[in-house]
């Protein structure tokens, strides 16, 4: 047996034993199911995902604190993944600026195969540790940056290469996977393993595995942003007004929390150049523009803390 065939056999054995590659006993006859039965089978399988994610709340909480601290020190959160996992990282990163008013470089997603892989699968791109390491190098990753690898199987070479290179550079590392911890043969600082079990369709990790990873990423970035003062009560107050919908949402936020009318909300947003937190503090604290800015700065951008200091 040649070296290549031996390596392929090893890979086959690893894949055969992965939790994500098993056959789901509940869906063995899904090919005979009606559309309603198909929907019911998928829905039943998905119900378990949130429960499995919940079992990892402790480590997710640690990661939220890690990322929040990194942001405070000027660091970045960088995702590295392939296929569905990579696309989820890019998606989460892309949604942070309009949602939380963050600079695009604070959270970035990298996918094996580059931007083209977001729309068309780039076969083979995920099979190289060197490419993963090279992408980390291109990103100039260094502490206090946090590097998060995304791999449903936990074994994607591109992700392993990225995490190994990040560790060499002294960055904190995270791996989000949907196989049990005992199937992971890589050392990272934080392992978030969410074993969702066999997919409805064998190996289709865009399903339960994708849902689990999306939930975890939502928790990490949303939690870190809350810790940065991006939220007042449970409302986004640091959004970027990049389209008409967000402009109108900002006005509504001001009107919800204060007794001002639509015209006054519009006036405050213009005065603050669309900075919702400053406008909100002006409305609630009866402050001038400069006073509101000063109070926000003094309290690290936390609206609630700034308001409490006025009492």
VENGIQUI-V161806 format. One line per field, one symbol per residue. ss: DSSP state (H for helix, E for strand, - for the rest). A space follows every 10 residues. Layout:
ss: ???
//
This chain:
ss: --HHHHHHHH HHHHHHH-HH H---HHH--H HH--HHHHHH HHHHHHHHHH HHHH--HHHH HHHHHHHHHH HH----EEEE E-HHHHHHHH HHHHHHHHHH ------EEEE E---HHHH-- ----HHH-HH HHHHHHHH-- -----EEEEE ------HHHH HHHHHHHH-- -EEEEEE--- HHH------E EEE------- -------HHH HHHHHHHHHH HHHHHH---- EE--EE---- ---HHHHHHH HHHHHHH--- -HHHHHHHHH H----HHHHH HHHHH---HH HHHHHHHH-- --HHHHHH-- -
//
